[in-house]
């Protein structure tokens, strides 16, 4: 089927907008690549240090300067349930790589924090900044220049975006992402939400709450709701950076181990020493980024990716903004219902047909670019597959099922749950913000009510517990942006707001903070940009101002006379308590340099040109193939 005209026009606009920075990025890739194995650039002393502890046979292989060397960059720790399975992956990888005549080495670890543990705690203020810390840690791991490709072991919130940003700064190297899979299903998501709301109402004890949470989060693997972690896994599939169908195979199973071994061998088979060289910097191009946005919208994925995908694109020299998300959301149908947008979890989604079915439906509907590179080669249709375990213990693939096994969870594009992607841009005199409405009932998508202004989520919760919020209002929660306090997630507010809404109150949240993929049924305009510390107008709101939030018309407005509005001064707040303790003082450089939310909340910028003979595209030669471009890369292949 022909590509949808909106997908085509948004892609063309991104390509044009990104031309200078993408050209600079591709020039960096060409400059970083050397002839032969990458370790050939090292002196004998350098190389001797690099393989001193290797087993004898692996050391011999590295001395020959012929066989590729594969880096393992892992986010393993055994506190994160999703990352605990990675403990045993390096040995599987090393053995699998030896079997195809290459060598693998654990290059480095990156930090991995759990937002589920830090939620509502001071440590959450390090969460967003941990993404760029992970990217920098990835760069440190790869800076030894020993490697010809890399395997990235990560699953959760900031970890996969951070790993990919780091990988893209070494974009001349192939990259294969290796998931650990979701935990088996435990307490249902509806029961879990019910216990939380009862606790917020004082009708359940802390022991009741802990018992419910322990039954929901009960073993190794990713939390099974469709938050940022599982949105990450979906995106790695749609971007062609996973082996097909790898995302949602549970840990500690023979198929999971077989997929890990196959991923390792694929990483060894797509280096510059092979005939199938597929560097990640040429896989992640403008079409790939558009595919990622479409996949996110079609599944009702995490709003965190309105930050992370912008940052990932920036790392590859590509410029996207919230207008792109908004335009695509208007034409991308919702094909899944996974909690919090429905009752099912990701295990149910996988059983219904999974990522292979989803990708095929979107391709057939003309909503994804098929003509992209992936780790399998050229063409996204190769990822419309489902993995199985063979009698020999190795993985093989079959076509994804022709029909969904459960249309309550996964539907064809011809019969979607909704005609749009459920994510909208709202804007007005309060700034620009993202609103996820896929789980918000239509009657709650417009709220016009007086503002109640809070400077912290603790202040809000104190007012709720005091009983002073039993009315219609819009909670304006400010000083939660990246410059103020690192932009923490604010899910501690969700049960309280949900209770008020269930009681018949018209409530909404407007904030420069985050709510992520677990945001639910209460209307929330989040990531308001610019934030107050960048001159943002949330600092002009006063208690009692009538706020209009309208997802249908895209309005985020304080209904205050213009002369009154412009006569006001921005409020200030003492933020020093948010800058000390739990390591927050170490991140002051992040707060002082971070970009706006719509720019990805990054601490790095777009690639800068380097002295090069590469001629960048201009308006008169858009169709030409120039040295260093993606088209030139394909031609040279």
Secondary structure, DSSP 8 states (H G I E B T S, - for coil): ----HHHHHHHHHHHHHHHHHHHHHHHHHHHH--SS-GGGGS-HHHHHHHHTTS-HHHHHHHHTT-S-EEEEEE---SSSHHHHGGGGHHHHHHHHHHHTT-EEEEEEE-----HHHHTTSGGGGGHHHHHHHHHHHHHHHHTT---SEEEEE--SHHHHHHHHHHHHTTTTSEEEEE---B----S-HHHHHHHHHHHHTT-S-HHHHHHHHHHHS-SSSB-SSSSHHHHHHHHHHHTT-S-TT-TT--SSSHHHHHHHHHHHHHHHHTSTTSS----HHHHSSHHHHHHHHHHHHHTT--TTHHHHHHHHHHHTT----HHHHHHHHTTS-B-B-BTTSSSB-HHHHHHHTHHHHHHHHHHHTT-S-SS-EETTEE-GGGGSEEEEE-TTS-EEEEE--SS-S-TTTB--GGG-SBSS-SEEEEEETTEEEEEE-TTS-GGGSEEEEEEEEESSHHHHHHHHHTTTT-S-EEEEE-S-SHHHH---B-GGGHHHHHHHHHTT--EEEEESSB-GGG--SS-EEEEEES-GGGT-GGGG--TT-EEEEETTTTEEEE---HHHHHH--------GGGGSSTTGGGGHHHHHH---GGGTS-SS------S-S-----TT-TT---TTSHHHHHHH-
